[in-house]
Amino acid sequence: MTRAGLPPIEAVIPAHAPEASLLTRAVESALACATTERVIVVDGASPAAITRASLPGDGRVELVRTEQRGPSAARNVGLDLASAPWVLLLDHDDAAEPSGVEAGLRLARELQAVAVVSARTEEVVGDDGTTSDRFRQVPVGFGGKALARADDVFEPIALFGASGLLVRQDVLLDGVRYDEDLWIGEDRDFLRRVGARGAIAVNPEPAVRVRLHRATAGNLSSAAHLERRVRDHLVLLERWFGVESERHFEDATRWLLHACARAGVEDRVWSDLVAAARVHGWRVPMKTRWRRWRSRGGSGGGES
């Protein structure tokens, strides 16, 4: 045990073509956590390879290079190397909040939890490059407690993102890893596997500052990303649908239908999502169907 009886941690930071200043910030923020023993940076074949010299000079930083096989594979490389009692997962353009990480560790000790999800601060980057902060608090009744049901990780809220997640080492030794075929929603799938091993604590103090781009060509609301998002969502729906997850999957499916309608995704993507909704008896709202018709230039646009 270290300061105040808190256990040592290691941070895993996957990176692919990162902005140097943001990666430095991520590493330094992880090192600033009082109990950090090591930071593992996993370079997923960045076009300009990350060098050890470009990272903070602390001897606790380790750089590992691997193929570019997506975020899940990169995290798994880091998780395979981690050996501390707890592991902190952090994205390369985010920053840990040391006081929130310590609060999460204390809560985990109190609740005998195997993982901790936390509130977060979102650093929203506008079109002009300026940033503004917004605080994403945990839902009322969640804070300071363990999730009532493991399937609650499928509720479509920011709380269950991967960045800022704390996981206990014995869960990793039990073989829990990310599904490398999933690129979007992989964090919820991973958390559901973790939740099968024990309690997931909900920390009301922000443990991470997450960087979000309000409008970029590659954001997760673009048509290209939505196609991947729908595919991975349908995998999760088939894998984890049940009585306790039904409401969360219905909400997520309706959100995706609305986003796909606005973005004008390909007909096959739209049809697959509509078909999945109908299997479960979830109606496609008239407003969503109208948006779809408009986004496709008034054409049929596939099954509606």
C-alpha positions in Angstrom: 0.0 0.0 0.0 1.1 3.6 -0.6 -0.1 7.0 0.6 -3.2 6.9 2.8 -3.3 3.1 2.3 -4.2 3.4 -1.4 -2.8 0.7 -3.7 -0.3 1.3 -6.5 -1.6 1.8 -10.0 -0.3 1.6 -13.6 -1.8 3.6 -16.4 -2.3 2.2 -19.9 -2.4 4.8 -22.7 -3.0 3.6 -26.3 -1.9 6.1 -29.0 -2.1 6.3 -32.7 -0.8 9.4 -34.5 -1.3 11.6 -31.4 -0.8 15.3 -31.1 2.5 15.4 -29.1 1.4 18.0 -26.6 -1.8 16.1 -25.7 0.1 12.8 -25.3 2.6 14.5 -23.0 -0.3 15.9 -21.0 -1.9 12.5 -20.7 1.3 10.9 -19.5 2.1 13.7 -17.0 -1.4 13.6 -15.6 -1.1 9.8 -15.0 2.3 10.3 -13.3 0.8 13.0 -11.1 -1.5 10.4 -9.5 0.0 9.8 -6.1 0.2 6.0 -6.4 1.3 5.6 -10.0 4.2 3.1 -10.4 4.3 3.0 -14.2 2.7 4.5 -17.3 2.5 2.2 -20.4 2.2 4.0 -23.7 1.1 1.7 -26.5 2.0 3.1 -30.0 -0.3 1.5 -32.5 2.0 2.0 -35.6 1.7 5.8 -35.7 2.9 7.1 -39.1 5.5 9.1 -37.3 6.5 6.6 -34.6 6.4 7.9 -31.0 9.9 8.0 -29.5 10.8 7.6 -25.9 12.6 11.0 -26.1 9.3 12.7 -27.0 7.7 11.5 -23.8 8.2 12.9 -20.3 11.6 11.9 -18.9 10.2 10.1 -15.8 11.7 6.6 -15.5 8.3 5.2 -14.8 7.2 5.6 -18.5 7.4 2.6 -20.8 6.8 2.8 -24.5 5.6 -0.3 -26.5 5.1 -0.5 -30.2 2.5 -2.7 -31.9 0.5 -3.0 -35.1 -2.5 -0.8 -35.7 -5.4 -3.1 -34.9 -7.7 -0.7 -33.3 -8.2 0.7 -29.7 -9.2 -2.6 -28.2 -6.1 -4.4 -29.3 -3.9 -1.6 -28.1 -5.5 -1.6 -24.7 -5.1 -5.3 -24.5 -1.3 -5.0 -25.2 -1.1 -2.6 -22.2 -3.3 -4.8 -20.0 -1.1 -7.8 -20.7 2.0 -5.9 -19.5 0.3 -4.3 -16.4 1.1 -5.9 -13.0 0.1 -3.3 -10.4 -2.9 -4.0 -8.1 -5.0 -1.5 -10.2 -4.9 -0.3 -13.8 -6.0 3.1 -15.0 -7.1 3.3 -18.6 -6.6 6.7 -20.3 -6.9 7.9 -23.9 -3.9 9.7 -25.4 -5.8 13.1 -25.7 -7.4 13.0 -22.3 -5.9 13.7 -18.9 -6.3 12.0 -15.5 -7.6 14.1 -12.6 -5.4 12.8 -9.7 -7.7 13.7 -6.9 -10.6 11.9 -8.6 -8.5 8.8 -9.3 -7.6 8.7 -5.6 -11.2 9.2 -4.6 -12.1 6.2 -6.9 -9.5 4.0 -5.3 -10.9 4.9 -1.8 -14.4 4.1 -2.9 -13.3 0.8 -4.4 -11.7 -0.2 -1.1 -14.9 0.8 0.8 -17.2 -1.2 -1.6 -14.8 -4.0 -2.3 -15.3 -3.2 -6.0 -13.4 -4.7 -9.0 -13.7 -1.6 -11.1 -14.5 2.1 -10.8 -16.3 4.4 -13.3 -16.2 8.1 -12.5 -17.7 11.5 -13.3 -15.8 13.4 -15.9 -15.0 16.9 -17.2 -15.5 17.2 -21.0 -13.1 19.7 -22.7 -15.1 20.6 -25.8 -13.1 21.9 -28.7 -15.0 24.3 -31.0 -14.6 24.9 -34.8 -12.3 27.8 -34.0 -10.1 25.8 -31.7 -11.3 27.4 -28.5 -12.3 25.1 -25.6 -15.0 25.1 -23.0 -15.6 22.8 -20.1 -18.7 21.0 -19.1 -19.1 18.6 -16.1 -20.6 15.2 -16.7 -21.9 14.2 -13.2 -23.0 10.7 -12.5 -26.8 10.0 -12.5 -28.7 10.9 -9.3 -28.6 7.9 -7.0 -25.5 6.3 -8.6 -22.7 8.2 -6.8 -20.8 6.5 -4.0 -22.5 3.2 -4.7 -21.9 0.0 -6.8 -24.0 -0.4 -9.9 -27.2 -2.3 -9.0 -26.9 -4.4 -12.2 -24.0 -5.2 -14.4 -26.3 -4.6 -17.4 -26.5 -0.9 -16.4 -23.3 -0.4 -18.3 -25.4 -0.4 -21.5 -27.2 2.8 -20.5 -26.3 5.3 -23.2 -24.5 7.8 -21.1 -20.9 9.1 -20.9 -20.3 7.5 -17.6 -19.3 4.2 -19.2 -16.6 5.3 -21.5 -13.2 3.7 -21.3 -11.1 6.7 -20.4 -10.7 7.1 -16.7 -11.7 3.6 -15.9 -10.0 1.8 -13.0 -9.8 -2.0 -13.1 -8.5 -4.3 -10.4 -5.6 -6.6 -11.5 -7.2 -9.9 -10.4 -9.9 -9.3 -13.0 -7.2 -9.1 -15.6 -5.6 -12.2 -14.3 -9.0 -13.9 -14.8 -8.5 -13.3 -18.5 -10.9 -10.4 -19.0 -9.9 -8.4 -22.1 -11.3 -6.1 -24.8 -13.0 -7.7 -27.8 -10.6 -6.7 -30.6 -13.3 -6.9 -33.2 -15.1 -4.0 -31.6 -14.0 -0.5 -32.2 -17.0 1.5 -30.9 -18.8 0.3 -27.8 -15.9 -1.9 -26.8 -15.7 -0.2 -23.5 -19.3 -1.3 -22.5 -18.6 -4.8 -23.6 -15.4 -4.9 -21.5 -17.2 -3.4 -18.5 -20.0 -6.0 -18.7 -17.4 -8.7 -18.6 -15.7 -7.0 -15.6 -19.1 -6.7 -13.9 -19.6 -10.4 -14.1 -16.6 -10.7 -11.7 -17.7 -8.3 -9.0 -19.0 -4.8 -8.2 -18.5 -1.7 -10.3 -18.2 1.4 -8.1 -19.5 4.8 -9.3 -17.3 7.6 -8.2 -19.0 11.0 -8.2 -15.7 12.9 -8.4 -14.3 13.5 -11.9 -11.3 11.2 -12.5 -10.6 12.3 -16.1 -10.7 15.3 -18.4 -12.0 14.0 -21.8 -11.3 16.0 -25.0 -14.2 16.2 -27.4 -14.3 17.8 -30.8 -17.7 19.4 -31.5 -17.4 19.1 -35.3 -14.8 17.3 -37.1 -14.8 15.2 -40.3 -14.1 12.1 -38.3 -16.3 12.5 -35.3 -18.5 9.7 -34.1 -21.6 11.3 -35.5 -20.3 11.2 -39.1 -21.8 8.8 -41.6 -18.5 6.8 -41.8 -18.2 6.3 -38.1 -21.9 5.6 -37.7 -21.6 2.6 -40.1 -19.1 1.1 -37.8 -21.0 2.1 -34.7 -24.2 0.4 -36.0 -22.3 -2.8 -36.8 -20.7 -2.9 -33.3 -24.0 -2.0 -31.7 -25.7 -4.9 -33.4 -23.0 -7.3 -32.0 -23.6 -6.0 -28.5 -27.4 -6.3 -28.9 -27.1 -9.9 -29.9 -24.5 -10.7 -27.3 -26.0 -9.0 -24.2 -29.7 -8.4 -24.8 -31.8 -9.4 -21.8 -34.5 -8.4 -19.4 -32.2 -6.0 -17.5 -30.5 -4.5 -20.5 -33.6 -4.2 -22.8 -34.4 -0.6 -21.8 -30.8 0.6 -22.3 -30.6 -1.1 -25.7 -33.9 0.4 -26.8 -32.7 3.9 -25.9 -29.4 3.3 -27.7 -31.1 1.9 -30.8 -33.4 4.9 -31.0 -30.5 7.3 -30.7 -28.7 5.5 -33.4 -31.7 5.5 -35.7 -32.1 9.3 -35.2 -28.3 9.9 -35.8 -28.3 7.6 -38.9 -31.4 9.3 -40.3 -29.7 12.7 -40.0 -26.3 11.6 -41.4 -27.7 9.7 -44.4 -25.9 6.4 -43.9 -26.0 3.8 -46.7 -29.2 1.9 -47.2 -27.9 -1.5 -46.0 -26.8 0.1 -42.7 -30.1 1.7 -42.2 -32.0 -1.4 -43.1 -30.0 -3.6 -40.7 -30.7 -1.2 -37.8 -34.4 -0.9 -38.6 -34.6 -4.7 -38.8 -33.0 -5.2 -35.4 -35.4 -2.6 -33.9 -38.4 -4.5 -35.4 -37.2 -7.8 -34.0 -37.5 -6.4 -30.5 -40.7 -4.6 -31.2 -39.2 -1.1 -31.1 -41.0 1.3 -33.5 -39.1 3.8 -35.7 -40.6 7.2 -34.9 -42.3 9.0 -37.8 -40.0 12.0 -37.3 -36.9 9.8 -37.6 -38.3 8.2 -40.8 -39.0 11.7 -42.2 -35.4 12.8 -41.4 -34.1 9.7 -43.2 -36.2 10.5 -46.3 -34.9 14.1 -46.3 -31.2 13.0 -45.8 -31.5 10.7 -48.8 -32.8 13.4 -51.1 -36.4 12.3 -50.9 -35.6 8.8 -52.3 -36.9 5.6 -50.7 -33.6 5.1 -48.8 -34.1 1.4 -48.1 -36.4 -0.1 -45.5 -38.2 2.4 -43.3 
